Amino acid sequence: IFNSGGSGYTLNKAALKTLVVDAMPSCMPHLHTFSEDVQVARCLRKMGVPAYDTKDEAGAERYMPFQPGHHLTYRPPAKK
């Protein structure tokens, strides 16, 4: 299971059914937030469906939550 609002969700059929049928009606149904990916992860975890590392066999990320240009122009913060 991988979930990030920026790059999307990958859920198998069982996880999706758990989210919609079991988690959504009872897991913070009236919460309004911009970080739905965090809430989806919390609700799935409460239902026993944890997210897991989705890196490939070389350790590279499969999902990129930012636009390609953000990766190209990223500058680490200055050390204090």
Beta strands, then each sheet from edge to edge (+ up, - down):
strand 1: 2-4
strand 2: 8-10
sheet 1: 1+ 2-
end
